[in-house]
């Protein structure tokens, strides 16, 4: 398990040292640039044919080749008012909620350890959220790492349609657990 995490983090972070957020993607890239870069990227596979991207958009159609804590991840994007990339979220495959306190908790622990090795201790951290905490929320942030240049990395868990997942969000703003966003 640790080896898989190490491989994932190397594939995730090595390209970040010379470019932007994920591989060659940089905050501010427009959709066309993001699409072009991802299609050429050795880090991801496109899961649907190009002819369908007009209907689906980019969210969830690129799958990371390396797994995070043994879980498959897909990329999701958010854009600023000018159409520039301002967030990338790695979201794991959905697990049955009976795996929330087992497999997902272990992936959460392993991911915290790995991201802390690379980025140092989180600037803010809370405990693993109880599954019952999701009655009013779909995603709960448990960790924040602040980066130079007005950037934050957020980690947490979420639920959707009776399933659960882990997410890592790279945001082009300083975010704290006390922020409302």
N, C-alpha and C positions, 0 to 999 in steps of 0.2 A: 504494500500500500504506500509506504513512504517513497519507494522508488518511482511509482506512478505520479505522485505529487511532485517529486523533484523534476521529472521529465516535463510535466505540464508547466511548472513554473519557469523552467528554463526556456521552453518554447514560447511562453507568454512574455517573459521579461527580457530575455536577451535582445530581441529586436527593439524593445522599448528604449534601450540605452542610446540608440542612434536616431530614433525617429520620435514618434509621438506616443500615442496611447496604447495601441495594440498593433504590433507589426509596423507597417508603414503609415497607418492611419494617424492623422493629427487632428487635434481640435481645430475647428474652423473649416475643415474639408467639406465641400458640398456633397450632395447625394451622388452625383455623377462620379466624382473623384473617389468617394468611398466605395462605390460599386466596382469601379475599374480596379482599384487597389485590392479589394477582397477577391476578385476573380483571378488575380495573379498571385495571391498570397499562398505561401507554402503552409500556413498555419490553419487554414480552414478549407472545408469542402462546401460547395453550394449544393443544397439538397433539392432544389427544384430547377426546372428548365428556365432559361432566360425569358421565354415567351410568357411565363406566368408572373414575372416579377412586377409587371404593371398592376396586376390585381392584388398581389399580396404585399407589395412593398418589400423592404429589406429585413424587417424584424423577424427573426427566427429562421431565416432561410440559409444562414451560414453556420455550419457546425464546426466546432474546434476539432482538429485532428487528435490532439492530446486530451486526455481525460483529467478532470479535477477530482481528486479523491475517489477515483474509480467511476465517476459519473460523467456522462456526455454533456457538453455545454453547447448552447447556441448563443449567437450574438443578437443583441437588441440595441436600438439607437434612438437618440433624441436629438432634436435640432433646435438651434436658436432662431430668433425672429428673422434673421437674414439667411436662413437655410444652411447655416454652418453646423457641423457636428459639435455638440456640447456634452454628450454622454454616450458611453458604451457600457452595456450591461452584459456580463456573462451569466447566463441562467442555466442551471443544470436541468437535466431531464426530470420530469415529474415522477415522484414516487408515491406509492399508496401511503395514506396518512398513518397506517400502522408502522411504517418505517421512520416516522418523524423522530421518535426518541431513540432509534437504533442507528440505522445507516446514515440518515441525514445529520444526526448529532455528531457522528464520527467524522463525516465529511466537513462539518462546520469546525470541529476541533483541529483537524488536520490542516484545513485552509488557514485558520488563524495562525497556527504555528509557522506555516510556510510564508505567509505574507509578512508576519512579524520578523522572520529571518531576513527578508529582503528590505522591508521598509522600516524596521525597528518596531518598538511596541506601539500599539494603537494609541492615538491621542485621546480617544474615548472608547469605552468598552462597557457593555452590559452583559448580563448572563444570557444563556440560551433561553429564548422565549418559550413559554408553555404553549402547547397547541391551542388551548382554550383562549389564548390572548388574541387570536385571529378573528374573533366574532365581528369586529368592526374594521379590521385592517386586512389587507391582502399581503402586505410585505412589512416586516419589522426589521429595522437596522439594529445590529448589535455591535458593530465595530466601525470606527472611522480612523483612517490614516490620512494625515495632511501631507501634501506634497508641495514642493516649491512651485511657484508660478500659479498660485490660486487654483490648485487642484486638490481633489479629495478622492479617496478610495473608500467605498462603503461596502460592508458585508452584512448579510443577514439571511433570514429565511422567509419563506412566503407560502401561501396556500392559494389554490385556484381550482375550482370545480372538483373539490374533494381530494385533491392531491397536494403534495408539498414539494418544495424545491429550495435550493441554495442559490444566492445571487452575489455577484461581485460587481459593483457599479463604479466606473471611473467617471468622475464628474469634473467639469471645467468651472468649478467654483469651490470656495471654502464652505464646507457643510459641517455642522455639529449635530449631535444627537438631540440637542434642544431646539434646533432650527425647525421651522415648519416649511415644508416644501411639497 
